[in-house]
Amino acid sequence: MKKSTFISVDKVVSTLLLTTCFGFIAPTITGAAPVEAAPAVVSGLPDFTDLVEKSSPAVVNIRTTEKIQQGQSGMGGDDEQMQEFFRRFFGMPIPKQQPAPAPKGRKQAPQQQEEEVPRGVGSGFIISQDGYVLTNTHVVEGASEVYVKLTDKREFKAKVIGTDKRTDVAVLKIDGSKLPRLTVGDSDKIRAGEWVLAIGSPFDLDNTVTAGIISAKARDTGDFLPLIQTDVAVNPGNSGGPLINMRGEVIGINSQIYSRSGGYMGISFAIPIDEAMRVVEQLKSAGRVTRGRIGVAIDDLSKEVAESIGLPKAQGALVTRVEPGAPAEKAGVQDGDVILKFNGVTVEKRTDLPRIVGMTKPGSKATITVWRKGAARDLAITVSEAEPDTKAAQKTDKKLKRDQAANALGIYVTDMSAAQKKELPGATGVVIESVEGPAVQAGLNQGDIILMLNQVDVKDAKQFAAMVSKLDPKKAASLLVRRDNFSQFILIRPTSQ
């Protein structure tokens, strides 16, 4: 048997040094002839200097303000420092505190005039010489005023043309002409591994440049938005800024990060510019986005299920429920159907269908291909319009105000749905629809499920309202709250009614 050959570390180091310095591999200890080194694969890193110099003037800093009553926050020196800390490092103001009630026997001071205070910071970029600016909805949502500052120090008061929560795209307009702008690229042509850079205002540091590569092209994070995943450093304040390729074209809008600490951890996400521009055109022309819908609940199709129903591979969207009276029911779609195509476009996975249908103009006719009982069949369907976010929110708010009076905890709830009860077998509770006042300060969120109040099981919204009305405002109430498959007790002090 041939003996193994061992080479000491110093000989390996010597070999590497000779290879690096002289371009050949040193003779081995057996006396073999020199072997030419393989050519280097990487000749150098990309130079971003010209690209940054050309692109930076069109990237803007966005600051927002809100109006409050003077003296509302009652801030002293320490509170002002805390407000500045939140503004700089989190891109948002410190959560508002309720003013303390006046002592008994003393009259409440008269309310003072409104004051405009900083609310948050973000980024954006100009896409037309006449002043259209793109950013994220969450950057400008809820702001009283929006200001856009260019790299040449000019600042404009911006008008919000429209926002879309589902894609997190917002369009602003500033008054100007011959403004610097960025060229819109094609996000369908991007490739994993290509170099990209981001420009924005992380922590309010204007025109900060970071670079990295595209990690994945279409990362599923929601029904209407396959995001671009990158390893470009993105932090609070970068939101709304451009993701730029090596040709100087915008291929995405930086929007989200994956983080357990609140800061950048190596993964960031951008809205594909192709998706964003479809939204932009509707916002510019109508001020809102319309989407199609067919009225089905869908799920992923496993390989095992695909094999059992005779599908060659696991593709498509499995229909788990058809909404009564919806276009799908009228077209003849049934529970258990697998939707393979919509208007000729292949549905590879569940999340493809809402995007394809959503881009279809409401009122238009389409053909839907389903797999049923071992065979594919085509069905004619007329697409209806999905309810806009704003209308849905207004309807919810009106319903809450109609069905419930303001309570001492600042919590508005509804009964659990059948699906939620199925997920929590044997459990009762109510779902939080909105929060205000003490509920916000206690950290409660929309979607939380309240299981118990002061050790008493909560059965429905009517019982919960009755229990809250009897709470002692001098004592903190104990809520058992379920969130993300975990339950915890939260203490909340009711306000006087």
Summary of the structure (lengths in Angstrom):
residues: 497
radius of gyration: 28.9
end to end distance: 91.9
largest distance: 102.2
contacts: 1476
relative contact order: 0.08
helix: 23%
strand: 33%
